[in-house]
Amino acid sequence: MDRLLYLTPSLCLALAIWVLSRRYVVFTLLQLPGTLCHELAHFLAGLLTFARPVSLSIIPRREGNGYRLGEVKLANASWYNSAPTALAPVLLVLIPWWIAVLRTRGAWHFTPLDAGLAFLIAPQFLACWPSAADWKLAMRSWPLLIIAGAGGYVWTHYPWLHSWTWPAA
């Protein structure tokens, strides 16, 4: 409960940034810490899954009615690495939670540091949801859904497969 209470100002600030950045471009700058983490998540996941990221940019660019806040270009996006690379920003939600865990250990109260952290945490809530382009890229990994579905089916319908007793080493 303390962690959720600690994160409430950041969630409210994230909502305010989201609403105001739709009307006033200057509020888009408050999203830059989240954009950096979002694009770094794509970049690192691309490295780990051999999607070979070739460039990373967090320079906002006008695109249609809005702005593209950043992008990572991949040289080897294929069926097996597209979803993990495209959906990696979902893990960013762990950053605010981790900070809340650290800051609420023992007796705690808000300090000026927490006000500053709220401005760094809020953009992470906005950045953790994959963009439309990310979802489109993730759809290349549809075979992984079939593999995961088959694995889940086998796991739930054939319990004897995962109840083996392994010999002691």
N, C-alpha and C positions, 0 to 999 in steps of 0.2 A: 504494500500500500504506500509506503514511504517513497518508493521509486516512482510510482505513478504520480504522486503528489509533486515530486521533484520535477518530473517531465511536463507537468501541466502548463507552466509558463512557456516552455519551448513549443508545445503543440499549439497554443494560442498564437504565439508569434509566427509560427509556420503558416497558420491559417491567414493571419493578417498579411504576411508577405505574399502569399499566393493570390489573395484578393487584390491587393494593391499593385502587384506587378502586372496584372492584367490591364490596369488602367494607366499606370505611370511607369514608364520604362526604367526610371532611376531605381525603382525597387527591385528590378531584375538583378542589379549588382549584389543585393543581399543574398542571392542564390548562388553566388560564385563558390563559396566553400563547399556547398553540396554538389555543385556541378563538377568541381575538381575531384571530389571523392567518387562521384558517379562514373566519370570517365576513367579514373584510375582503377576502379573495380573492373570495368570492361577490359582495360589494358592488361591488368594482372591475370584475370581469368583467361584472356587470350594467350598470354605467355604460358600459363599452366596447362592449357588444353591444346597447345600447338596450333592456334589460329593465326599465329604470326602477326601481331599488331605492327603496323608500319608507321603510324603517326597518331598523335594525340593533340587535340586542340580544345582549349576552353575559351576561345575568343568568340563572343556572341556575334551571330550573323543574322541579318534580316532575311526571313524566308516566308513568303506569302503574307499572311496576316499577323504572324508572330516572329519569334526569334528562335534560332537554333543555338542553344547555349554551349554546346560542345559536341565533339565527335571523335571516335577512334576508328581508323581504317584498318581492316584486317586483310591480309594477303591469302589466308587459307581457311576461310569460313566454310565448313562442310557440315554434313548431317550430324556428326558425332560431337562437334564442339560448338555449334551455333547456340543452342539453348543455354549451356552453362556460361558461355561468354555474354550472351545478350541479357540473361536474367541475373547476372552477378550483382547488380546494384541492390537487389532485394536484401542482401546481407548487410547493407549499410544501416539497417534498422538496429543492428547490434551495437553500433557505435554509441547512440544515445543511451541505450540500456546499460552498456558497460560503464559509461560516465556516471549514470545514476547510481549504479551499484557502488562505485568507488566513493561518490560524494555523500551517500546516505548511510555509510557504515557507522555504527554507534550513534551517539547523539549528534544531530546535525541541525544547522540553521542556514538560511540563505545569507551569502556574503556577496560583496561586489564581484568576486570571481565567478560566482554562480550566474550573475546577470550577464557577464561576458560569455560564459559557456552557453547560455541560452541562445545567444546570437549565433554561436557556432553549431549548436545542436539542431536548431530549427530548420536550417537548410537541408540537413540530413534526412529529416522526415519528408521533405519535398523531393529529394533526390533518390529515395529508395525505390520508388515505383518506376519500372521500366517504361520508356517512351513507346510511342506507336511503332517507330522504326525498330526498336529493340524487340517488340513482340513479333514483328514481321520476320526479323532475322531468326528468332527462336523457333518459328514455324518450320524452318528447314530441318529441325531435329525431330520431326514427327516419328521416325523409326524408334527413337528412344522411348516415346510414349508406349509403343507396342511392346518393346522389350520390358519396360517397367511394369506395364499391365500384366504381361505374361508372368513375370517374376512374382508380382503380388498375388496373382491367382494361384500359382504353384505354392507359394508360401502359406496361404490361408487354407487351401484345400488339400494339401499333402503335408501335414505337420510332421510326419515321420522323417521327412527330408531334412528338417532342421532340428531334430531332437537326437541326433547322433551323439554318442559319448566318444569323445576323442581320446585316444590312448595317451597316457602321460609320457612326456618327453624325457 
